[in-house]
């Protein structure tokens, strides 16, 4: 079992092994064809103009020497047509072309991942100064992969097993079935998506999935987990307005089943609650008890994103630029009034001596009609390190929240691929509240600490953060450790 990246590398070596002479000469073919075509155009122009002709008559010969793409031919594709290829290849018949533009265009096609491998060569066209681009491709087959990803509510997750079939039907769409696991979350998801639609700047995804999330909450100093099962369909359509801006509309329709009991995840200090003890429905906090049972739920969102971060990075972090989001939504759930949601998120990166300074500020709000599993919880890896996940919110969750982080990230060890081990120093701050329930913790909370990140070849970055609370804490814990996949932002 190999990752998709490994498969691509292995396939490239395999093709080279089968045709060593052809592969050795192929990089020179475009240059040879260009030279011969230019030479032919020059001889033809010289024969057409008399030696004593004035300069005004000789001028059109310069335009004749320009090379143009006459056609693109596709070899080796059994289910993909040129119309699909043109969404990934920035070349069209009739346009002027040179060797640099030709090579860059083919590299962009390769980077798009439409095919398993792409080779190319050129040959003269029928007319003078014309070229035909021949693409030799190998299409994808179903393969087994693993991956990592991120969701807005559940944080980072792993995909330890995924059956994927890229460009499954020859139209550029990608099909996969994945098992997703994360912090107190797991799901099975069947996904089909078109990464490039129309002019190549739009995309859409459709998912059908079923999963379970263990929602943590704290009551009387004890951490409890409450299971929430959900199954349904998710659709998203987005468009890249330009190189930096993205707009997306999403729709989610699901059946939500909230368990009738909670499970203690820690012991109480007076031993009245033991680890693993089930708390029946009648003893649940009111905000959770009112949400138990099965109900239908529909949610829609509109998301605007801005990204000016460069491709270069230090310690796995962009060395400059901004990433921002403004997201609004509407949720309708059976048996409850509808409610709105709003999120604002801004992240900044700046290269400084020895590393990168990263900052984040995020604010969120949900309507008071939201069930506990749609509300906000403060504390943990993605908001306030130094505090347990959700420890700074009431059992039923907050309706508003803000959190900010400042991090200094610096490389420690490097190899040929870049930073191998990195360190981080951080300060987190935040606050939250709800207008309809009492909040056990009021005021701003602050935590600080350090962490390490290690780059793993098949997973990218993993690590651990250790945070120390600098303000009043609801639990008798002097520090809190958080394991992570990737960076916190």
N, C-alpha and C positions, 0 to 999 in steps of 0.2 A: 504493500500500500504506500503510495507516494502522494505528495501534494501536487497540485496543478502546476506549480512552478517547476518542480522537479521533473514532471512529465515533459514539459516543454523543452527543457534542457536535454533530457535524455533522447527525445525524438530528434532534436537537431543533430546530435552526435551520430545517431543511427543512420540518418540520411547521408551524412558525410561519409560514413564508412562504406555505404553501398556504391557511391559514385565519387571516388576521391578525385579523379582527373577532371571530371565535369565540374565539381564544386571548386576545384582549385582555379580553373580558368574562368568560371562564371562571373566573379567580381570584375573581370577586365572587359567582358563583352559589351556592357553599356558604353564604356569609353571608346572601344574600337568602332562600334556602330556609329557613335556620334562623330568620330573623326572622319570615317569614310563618307558619311552623309554630307558633312560640311565640305569635304574635298570635292564631292560630286557637284554640290551646289555652286562652288567657286568656279570649277571648270566650265560648267554650263553657262554661268553668267559671263565669263570671259569670252566665250564663243559668240554670245548673243550681242555683244557691244563692240563696235568697231574701234580700233586703237585710237583713231583721231576723233571719236565722238566727244561732245562736250560733257562736262561734269553733270549737268542737269539730266542728261539721258542715262548716265551710269547709276544714279541714285537708287532706282528701284532694285538693283541687284543686291543692295545691302539687306532689304526686306526679304528677298528670296532666300538669303542664307540663314534666316531664322528657322529653328526646328519647331515642328508642331506635332502634337500627339494625334496620330490618325485614328487609332483604335486601341481598345484594351481587350485582350483575349484571356479567358479563364480556362485553365487546364487542370484536371484532377478533381473538380467539384461535381458531385452527383446530385446534390439537392440545393445548392446555392446558385443564384443567378447574379448577373452583373448589377441589376437594380439594387440588390442588397449590398453588394460590394461598394457601390458608390456612396453609401452612407458612411463608410469607413475610409475610403480612398479619396483624398482631395485632388483628384485629377479628372478631367473630362476631355473627350475627343474634341480636337479643334484648338485647344489652348496651346500657347507657346510654352516650351519646356527646355530645360537644360539638365545636365547630369545631376547637379545638386538637388534640384527640385524633384527629380525622379526618385533618387535614393531616399530623400526625406519623406516623400509620399508613401513609399512602400514600408518604411519604418513605422509610419503612423498606422497603416493597415495592420501590421504585425502587433503593434501595441494595443489595438482595439480588441484583440482576442477572438476575432470572428473565425479564424482557422487555427488548426493545431500548428501548422507551419506554413510559411510563405517563402518561395523562391521566385526569382524573376530574371528575365533577360529581354532584350529589345532586338528588333529586326527592322530593316527599312520598309517603309510603306510604299504605296504605289506611286505617289507623287514625289517630286523633288523636295528634300528637306522635311520629310515626314517619317515618323517612327511609330511602330506598333509595340506596345508594352504587353508582354506575355507573362501572366502570373501562374506559376505552378504551385498549387495549394494541396494541403492534406486536411480534410475536414475532421472535426472532433468525433470521438467515440464516447459512449458512456464510460465514466471512470469514477473511482472512489477517492474522496478527498476529505480533508479536515480544514477547519477555518476558525477564526475568531471574529466577533462582531460586537456591536453596541446597540442597546435600545435606550430610549429616552428615560424610561421609568425603572427598568431593571438593571441598568448598568451593563458591564461587559459580560459576554457569555462565550462559551466554547461550542464548536460544532465538531464533536469527536468522530462523527460518521456522517457522510453526505454522498449520495449517489447523484452525480451531476452529468448533464448532457447539454453542452453548450451548442448553440446554433442547431437545436434539435430538429427543426423543421425546415431549415434552409432560409429562414427569414430573419435571422439574427437573434431570435429569442433564445433565452437560456432557461432550461428546465432542471429543477433539482428537488430532491427529497432529503430533508436534513433533520437530524436529532440535535436539539439545542439545549444546553444545560448552562446554568449560571448560578449566581448566589441566590439560593432558595427559589430557583426557577428552572423548569424543564418543559420542553414542548417538542412535538413532532409537526413539521411544517412542509407542505408541498407548495412549491413556488415556481411561477413562470413569469418572466419579465422580458421586456423589450428595452434594451439599454439605449437604443437610438431609433427614433421614429421621425418620419418626414424628412426634414433637412438635417437630421442627426443631432439636434439640440434638445429634443424632447425624449421622454422615456415614460414607461409605465410598468407597474408590477402588480401581480395578483397572487395572493397567498390564501391557502386554506390550512388551518392549523388547529391543534388542540393542545392545551398545556395547563400546568398548575404552578401557582406562585404561592409561597408561604409568606404572608405578610406579617412582619414583626411589629409588635407594639409593647409598651411598658405600662405596668400598673402596679403600684405599691412596691416598686423596686424590683419586680420580677419581669423577665422578658418572656413574652408569649408569641407563638406563631399561629396564624389562622390561615387555613387553606382556602384558596380561591381558584376554582377551575373555570376555564373559558375555552370555547370552541367557536369558530366562525370564519368569516371571510374578511380580508383586508385588501383594499385597492388603493393605489397611489398613482397619480399622474403628475409629472413635473416637467419643467422646462428651464434650461440654462439660458437666461436672458442675455448674458454675455459671459466672458471668461470668469467673472467674479460673482455674479448674482444668479440666484436660483429661486424659483417659485414652485411650490408643490401643493396639490390638493389631495387629501386622503379621506377615505371612507371606510369605516370598520363596523361590521354587523356581527354580533356574537351572542351566544347564550352564556350567561354567567351563573355559576353555581357556588354559593358561599357556604362553607361547612357550618354545621350546627354546634361545633365545639372548637375551643382553642386548646393548644398543647403548651405546657410550661417548658421553656427552653433553659431556664435557670431555676435555682432553689431560692426560696425566701429565707431571710435571715432568722425568722422565728420557726423555721421548719414546718410551717403550715402548708406550704406548697412545695412539692418535690419535683425534680426534673422528670419530664415526660408525663406528668399528671395531666389528665384531660379535664378541662373546665366546661361543664355542661352549658347548654344554651341559656338556662334561667340565671346563671351566674355571670354571664358575659357582660362587659360594659354596654350601656344602652346604645351607643352609636354603632356598635358591632352587632348587637342582638337584632336590631331592626333591619339589618341588611341580609340576614341568613336566608337561605333558600335559593331557588332558581328563578331567573328572570331574563328577559330579552333586553339587549342593550345596543344602541347605535350611536356612533360618534363620527363627526366630520371635523376636519381641520384644514386650515390654510397656513402654510409655512413659507416664510421668506428668509433666505440665507444670503450672507455676504462673506466672501472668502478672498483675501488678498495675500495669503501666506505663500511664500516662495517654495519651490520644490526642495531646495537645499535645507539641510537640517544639521543640528549638533545635538548629540545625545538623544537622537530620536525625536527631536523637537524642532519645529520651524524656527528659523533664525530671525524672523521678522514678520510683519503683517498682522492683520486682524481677521477674526472669524466672528460673525454675528448672526443672531437669529431673532425674529419676531414671529411668534406662532399663536394663533387663536383658534379656538374650537368650540363646538357645541355638542353636548352629550344628552341623549334621551334614554331613560331606562324605565322599564315596566314597573309600575307601582310607585314611582317617584317623580317629582317635578323635574323638568329639564334644567340643566345648568351650563354655564359657559366656563371656558378656561382661557388663560392668557399666560404666555411665557416670553420673557426677554432674556437673552443670553449674549454676553460679549466677552471675547477672549483676545488677549493681546500677547505678542511675543516680540522680544527684542534681544539681539546679541549683546552680551556684556563680556568683559574680561573673564576668561575661564569657563564660559558656558552661556546659558540663555536664561533670561528673566521672563517668566510666564505669569500672566495675571488673568483672573476671571471674575466677573460679576454677573449674577443671575437673579432674577426676580420672577416669582410665579404666583398665580392667583386662581382659585376655583370657587364656584358658587357654593353657597351653604347647603344647597340641596344635594350635593355630591355625596355618594356613599363613601365609607372609609377607604375602600380600595381605589377610589379615584382622588383621594385627598393627598396632601403633602406631609412628609415626615422629615424632620430635621435631625441630622447626626449621621455619621458614617463616612465611608470612603468618598462619596460623591458630593458631600456638603460640608461636614465638620468632622475632620479626623481628630481623635482624642476623645470622642464620644461614640457610644454604641449606635448602631443603625436605628434611627427613629426614637432615640432616648430623650430627645428634647421636644417631643410633641405629645399631646394627649392621646389616649388609645384610639379615639376616632379621627385623629389627624388634624392638620392645620388647613385653613382656607387661604392663607397668604404666607409668603416666605421669601426671604432673600438670603443669599450666601455669597461670599467672596473669598478668593484665595490668591495668594502671592507665593510663587515658587521660584527657587533658584536651582536650575538643573545643570549638572556639570559632568562631562565624561571622566571616567576613572581608568578604564582599560579599553584599548582599541585593537582591531585587527584589520585585515585587508578590506573588509566590507564596511568598516566604520566603527562607531562606538560599540563595544561589547558589554561594558558595565558602566552604569551611570549612577550618580548620587543626586539626591534632592533634599533641599531644606524648604520648609513650607510654614506659612501662617494662614489659618482659616478663621473666618468670622461669619456670623449669621444670626438671624432671628426669625421667629415665626409666631403665628397665633391663629385663633379662630374666634369669630364673634358669637358663636352659638354654644360653646362649651368652655369650661374653665381650663386654663392652661397651667400645667404643673411647673412650667419654667417660663419666666418672663424676663425680658431684657435681652441684651446681646450676649452671645456665647463666643468665646475665643479659644482656639487651640493652636498648638505649634508642634513641630516635630521634624523628623527626618525619614528618609527612605532610600531604597536602592532599586534599580531596575536592571535586569539582565536580558540581553537579546538572545532569544532562542530561535534557531534557524527556521523551524517549521511553524512557529507560533508568534514570532516577533517579540514583543516586550512582556515580561512578567516581573513581579517584584513584590515588595512589602513596604508598608509605611507604618511608622510608630508615632502616634500622636499623644500629646500631653495636654489635658485641659488646663487652661489658664484662668477660667472663671468657675463659678459655682457649678458643681456636677450633681446630677440626680442620682447617680450610682456611686458606690464606694470603690471606684477604680482610679488608680493614679495614672494609668496610661492605657491606650487601646491600640492593638495591632490590627492591620487591615491588609490582607492579601489582595493582589490586583493583577489583572491582565491589561496591559497597556498603561498609559498615563491616566491620571484622574480627569484630565481635560486636555 
